[in-house]
Amino acid sequence: DSFDILGDGVKELLVGRDDGMIEIYNFESADDPVLRHDYALSESIASIQGGCVGKDGYDEILAATYSGWLTGLTTEPVHREGGSGEELKLSQEMQNKISSLRSELEQLQIKVLQEREKHQQSSHSSTAVSSVPAFSVNDKFTLNKDDASYSLILEVQTAIDNVLVQSDVPLDLLDVDKNSAVVSFSSCDSE
């Protein structure tokens, strides 16, 4: 998207990438765009949009991720400074909002515990049936021409415990910064 998120009268280029990066580029000169800000999410960005959403006078960037989460980045200051010895007082509206969010969080935690207990009881019963849930997989296998390597990107809407890669030819697996996986190698039996 293009939006004036910096408030300088010139629209910036908002980029959401497959690797989860949100980038803001500024066109300060007629040459190449300059990266002004970036922010990393844990999953790929499906769409990105700039605008005024949450509070008048403060522009925001909204990004929708692969699994459907909406993430917002705002220009509203998150910290307030008080003078020496001065206490920061919250407005009644803000105090009500905080208490409402706390009670909603407590209700959700209770509901999660109840559902977890219900699942535990049903999975230990003699009539329990196990099934693998259906889920979509977002996968990409692309050639990186700079170092003649391939990037395999797998993304699902649940935790990935193991990925097995099997090949008839020898492979070298390269580690990348965003990788949190533990790699183990095993030789294959030729039969």
Stockholm file with secondary structure:
# STOCKHOLM 1.0

chainA/1-191         DSFDILGDGVKELLVGRDDGMIEIYNFESADDPVLRHDYALSESIASIQGGCVGKDGYDEILAATYSGWLTGLTTEPVHREGGSGEELKLSQEMQNKISSLRSELEQLQIKVLQEREKHQQSSHSSTAVSSVPAFSVNDKFTLNKDDASYSLILEVQTAIDNVLVQSDVPLDLLDVDKNSAVVSFSSCDSE
#=GR chainA/1-191 SS CEECCSSSSSCEEEEECTTSEEEEEECCSSSSCEEEEEEECSSCEEEEEEEEEEETTEEEEEEEETTSCEEEEECSCSCCCCCTTCCCCCCHHHHHHHHHHHHHHHHHHHHHHHHHHHHHHHHTSTTCCCCCCCCCEEEEEEEETTTTEEEEEEEESSCCCCCCCCCSSCCCCCCCTTCCCCCCCCCCCCC
#=GC SS_cons         CEECCSSSSSCEEEEECTTSEEEEEECCSSSSCEEEEEEECSSCEEEEEEEEEEETTEEEEEEEETTSCEEEEECSCSCCCCCTTCCCCCCHHHHHHHHHHHHHHHHHHHHHHHHHHHHHHHHTSTTCCCCCCCCCEEEEEEEETTTTEEEEEEEESSCCCCCCCCCSSCCCCCCCTTCCCCCCCCCCCCC
//
